[in-house]
Every structure is written in C-alpha cells, then in structure tokens.
Amino acid sequence: MSWEEVKPALEELCGDIHELAAPAGVTRAIVWHRFGRSRICGDNQTVAAADRIQLDLYWQRSGDTLQEDVYALLNYYQVPYEEQDTAYDDDAAMMRCILQLWVL
C-alpha cells in the first residue's frame, strides 16, 4: 500500500495530521515525515523499494484510543510497522508514540 493511500485513512481517523510538526496548542495529532527507503523481499523473493515513514502520535487525554486505532488501521491495510517508543513527552506535554512504517 502506498503512502498516498494510507495518509487519507489516517486523516479520516484522527482529523489532525501534519508533516514534520504540529501547530502549537494541538492536543491530539499525527505528525509524519518520510526519512528514507528500504529494499524489501516478499514471499516470491521480488525486491521492492519501500518508503520509510515515521508517525508520531500525540494525545493528551487519558483513555484516548488514537494509538490502538492507528494500529488497527495499519493492520487492516496490512502496512508493516514497528513501534519505536511510547512515553510521555515533556516538551509537548502529551503522550507520544513513535511508529516507523514501510509503504510502497
């Protein structure tokens, strides 16, 4: 699945998605940036070039389901991802989950 297909689904899910940084005052958002490409092999040994996308999920309310909702969306679309970290971000004064995706 391409980033151009995944991004609109994330926008529908969160409603507040930004490239590189979120504006001040946001309390729930997805921030993304492209940071490279990887070569991946499928079951049939075909090599494909995949874009690497980092998603930073931010939320401020206890019980917010943004993280679980994004996981469900990525699983539904079969987008490979890896969670790098989930912790409180002092600078943003919010929870932050860092995900890295591979999209074709």
C-alpha positions in Angstrom: 0.0 0.0 0.0 1.3 3.5 -0.8 1.6 6.4 1.5 -0.9 8.3 -0.7 -3.5 5.6 0.2 -2.6 5.3 3.9 -2.5 9.1 4.6 -6.2 9.8 3.8 -7.2 6.9 6.0 -5.2 8.4 8.9 -6.6 11.8 8.2 -10.1 10.4 8.5 -9.2 8.6 11.7 -7.6 11.5 13.5 -8.6 14.6 11.6 -5.4 16.4 12.6 -2.4 15.2 10.6 0.7 17.3 9.8 4.0 16.9 8.0 7.1 17.5 10.2 5.4 19.3 13.2 2.0 20.1 14.6 1.0 23.6 15.3 1.1 25.0 18.9 -1.9 24.2 21.0 -2.8 20.8 19.4 -3.8 18.2 22.0 -4.3 15.2 19.6 -2.5 14.8 16.3 -0.5 12.6 14.0 2.8 14.1 12.7 4.6 12.3 9.8 7.8 12.6 7.8 9.5 10.5 5.1 13.0 9.5 6.2 14.4 7.1 3.7 13.8 4.0 1.6 14.4 0.3 2.2 14.6 -2.7 -0.1 12.3 -5.5 1.0 11.7 -9.0 -0.3 8.3 -10.7 -0.4 7.4 -14.4 -0.3 8.2 -14.7 -4.0 11.6 -13.1 -3.5 10.6 -10.0 -5.5 12.5 -7.0 -4.3 10.6 -3.7 -3.9 11.7 -0.3 -2.7 9.6 0.9 0.2 9.4 4.4 1.6 10.1 4.7 5.3 7.6 6.9 7.1 7.8 7.9 10.7 4.5 8.6 12.5 4.4 10.5 15.8 1.1 10.0 17.6 0.3 12.6 20.2 -2.6 12.6 22.6 -3.3 14.4 25.9 -6.5 12.7 27.3 -6.4 9.7 29.5 -8.2 6.8 27.8 -7.6 8.2 24.2 -7.7 5.4 21.7 -5.6 7.1 19.0 -2.7 4.6 19.3 -5.0 1.5 19.2 -7.0 3.0 16.4 -3.9 3.6 14.3 -2.6 0.1 15.0 -6.0 -1.3 13.8 -5.9 0.8 10.6 -2.4 -0.3 9.8 -3.2 -3.9 10.4 -6.4 -3.7 8.3 -4.4 -2.3 5.4 -1.5 -4.7 6.0 1.0 -1.9 6.4 4.2 -3.2 8.1 5.2 -1.0 11.1 7.4 -1.1 14.1 6.8 0.8 17.4 9.9 2.6 18.5 8.7 4.1 21.8 5.6 5.2 23.7 6.1 7.6 26.6 5.2 10.9 28.0 6.8 13.8 26.0 7.8 16.6 28.4 8.3 19.1 25.5 4.9 18.5 24.1 3.2 17.8 27.4 1.4 14.8 25.8 1.8 11.1 25.3 3.8 10.3 22.2 4.1 7.0 20.3 6.7 6.8 17.6 6.0 4.3 14.7 8.0 3.5 11.7 6.2 2.3 8.6 7.2 0.7 5.3 4.9 1.8 2.4 5.3 1.1 -1.3 
